[in-house]
């Protein structure tokens, strides 16, 4: 089993001990015990899952959610283990609730609203400090890792390209891949997110970055011919401008 295969399996394990005795996870867990880097990644992934779960618990459950989930579940098959049924119900509940929180109808969404949804959803990930899938202090290995996965990779502005990297991972928005690269400048972490511009057609290329600030965070969003880029920093606009392609 490769490290990437182990990560895919470990990512499905719920925080806590309820899944650790399942045979489907045994080999991946053994790999984590032998590989310190994989073990650290798994611990960070579990912490991230706990943070997401805590955030969801703080939001009222839509009325009738349980009834609708149970009504749409297929009849229980005796050959399936209980944990598969439980995971199916949990996944359905999480997806339904997330859809209520961060999604709007494609047919009725305006371009500006879609961009706002994207920014809010990506910020929800960034603020929870998602674990990185690939870690490197140099940009070249990161760019190679991204290229191998055919994920979005825009030209990185010189101001941020000069900063030491931390690593990257691939997120998703409305089924489209989003590349996240993290840079570290002293105590400040800069999060650069990139997505295909076809997903956010309302943002025109060649325009100066649009800066917004909220809750101590500043984001800058701009587009080139192929991609929409968003830079998020837990700092003020002045700190962000030094990273931008066109201040």
N, C-alpha and C positions, 0 to 999 in steps of 0.2 A: 504494500500500500504506500503510495506516495504521500508527501506532506499535503499537497493540494487536495487529494482525495480524502485524507483524514479531516481536513478543515471542513469540507462540505458535510461530512457526517457529524462532526462535533458541533457544527452550527445548529443542528436540529435538536440538540439536547437541551431540555429545559433547565433553568437554574434549580439547584437542589439535588437530591439524591434519587428522585423517583424514576429516572430513566437509566441510571448507571448500571443496573443489573440486567438490562435488556441485552440479549445476544447481538442485536443489530449494531450496537454501539461498542461492543467489547474490544474489537481490534483497534478501532480508532482511539479509544481510551488508553489502550496499551501503548500505542505510538506516542501519545502525549506524555505518558510516564517516562518514556525513554528519551524524549526530545525536549530539552529545556525551552527552546524557542517556541515550539508548538504548545507546550504547557502554558507559557506566558500568554500566548495569543488566545488560548482557550479560556484562561482566567479573565482576560480583558473582555472577551466575547460574552461571558456569563455576566460580568458586571454591567455591560451595556444592555443585555436583555433584562436584567433586574431594573435598570433605570427606566427603560421603556415601559415595563410592566407597572412600575410605580406611577409613571405619568398617566397611563391609561386608567389606573385605579382611581385617580383623582377626578376623573370625568364621569358624570352621571351616565349610566347605561340607558340607551334608548328604550322607551316603553315597548314591551312585547318582544324584545330581542330574543330572549330564550325560547319563546314559543315559536318564533319564525325559524330559528336555527333547527330546533327539533323537528319542525314540520317538514323541513327540506332535507333532513338526513335520511339516507337509505336505510332499509331495515337492517338490524344488526345481524351480521354473519357470524355464526358460531366459530368459524375457522379463524377469525381475526382476533388478535389479542386485544385486551381491554385498552392497552396504551395507544393502539392505533386509533380506536374510536375516540378516545379522549383527546388525542392530538388533533384529529379531524375537527372535532367540535371547537376546540380552543382556537385552531387556526381560522375557522369560519367566523368565530366571534371577533377575533382580532382584526381580520380583514374587513368585516362589516363595520366595526367601530372606527377603524382608520379611514374607511371610505366616508363615513359621516363627518369626520373631523377635517380631513385635508383635501377631499376631492369635490369637484363640481361637475355637472354635466358637460360633456364635450360640446354638445349642440348649443348650449346657451352661454358658454363661457366666452367672454371677450378676450382679445389678446392681452390686454393689460391685466385682466383678472387672472389669466393663466400664468403670466410672469409673476404676479404676486403670490399665487399658489406655490409656484416653484421655489421662490425665495423663502417663503415661510417653511415649506417642507424641508428644504435643505438646511435651513437654520436649526430646525428641530433636531436634525442629526448632529450637526456641528456642536451644538450646545451640550449634547450628551457625550461628546468625545468618543465617537465610534472607534473601535480597534482597527488598526491598519492591517491590510492583507499582505502588504509588502513593505519592509522597512529598509531604508538606505540613507546614508548621509550624502550621497551624490545623486545628481539628477539623471545621469545617463542610464544607470540600471533601472531607475524608475520609469523613464521613457520607454525603455526596451520592454519592461513588464507590461506596460499599458498597451504598447503596439502589438504585443503577442496576443492580447485579449481583444484587439480591435475596438478598444474603448476610445472615446473622444480625447484628442490631444491637440490643443491649440498652441500657438506660439506663446511662450511664457515671457511676459514683460521683463526687460533687463533688470528693473528695480527689484523684482522678487526672485529672478533667476540667480542673482548674486547672493541670496540668503541660503543658509544651510538647510538642506531638506531633512525631513523626518521619515517620510514614507507615503504610501498611497493606498487607495482601495477603490472599488467600483460600487456605486450606489445605483438606484433606479428611480426614475420619475415617469409615471404613466407608461411603463413598459420600455422606456428608453434608457440606455446606460448613461450614468453620470460619473465622470472621473473626479476623484478628490485627491489632491496632493497637498500635504501639510509641510509648511516651512517654519523654521524656528529662528527668531531674531531676538537674542537675549532671552527674556522671560515671555516674549510675545510669540504666539503661534498664529500664523497666517494660513487660512484655509482657501485654497483655490479650487473652484468647481467648474467643470466644463461639460457642456451638453450640445448636441447637434442643434444648429440654429433652426432647422426645419420644425423642431418641437416647439419653439418659441418665436414664431415668425413676426411677432409685433415689434421685436427689438431690431432696429436697422443697423447695419454695419457702418463703421466710420464715425459714429457719433461719440462724443466724450463720455467717459464712465459716469453713470448716475449713482450718486452717493446717498445713502439713507442711514440714519442712526436710531437705535432703539435699545433700551435696557443695557446701555454700556457697550453695545456692539455697533460696529459700522460695516456696512456692505457697499461694495462698488460693483456695478454690473455694466458690461459692455459686450459688443459683438464684433466679430470679424466676418469674413465671407462664409465661413463654415460652422463656426461655433459661437455659443453664448458663454461668456466667462463671468463668474461671480467670485469676488474676493471678500472673505469675511474675517474680521479681526476684532478681538475683544479689546477695543481701544477707540480713540476718537478719530475724526476725519483727517486730522493733520498726520497722524501716524500712518493712515492708510494711503494717503496721496503719494508717499515716497515710493510705493510699490507699483503705481499705476503706469500704464503705457502713455497716457495723455493726461497730465495733471491739470 
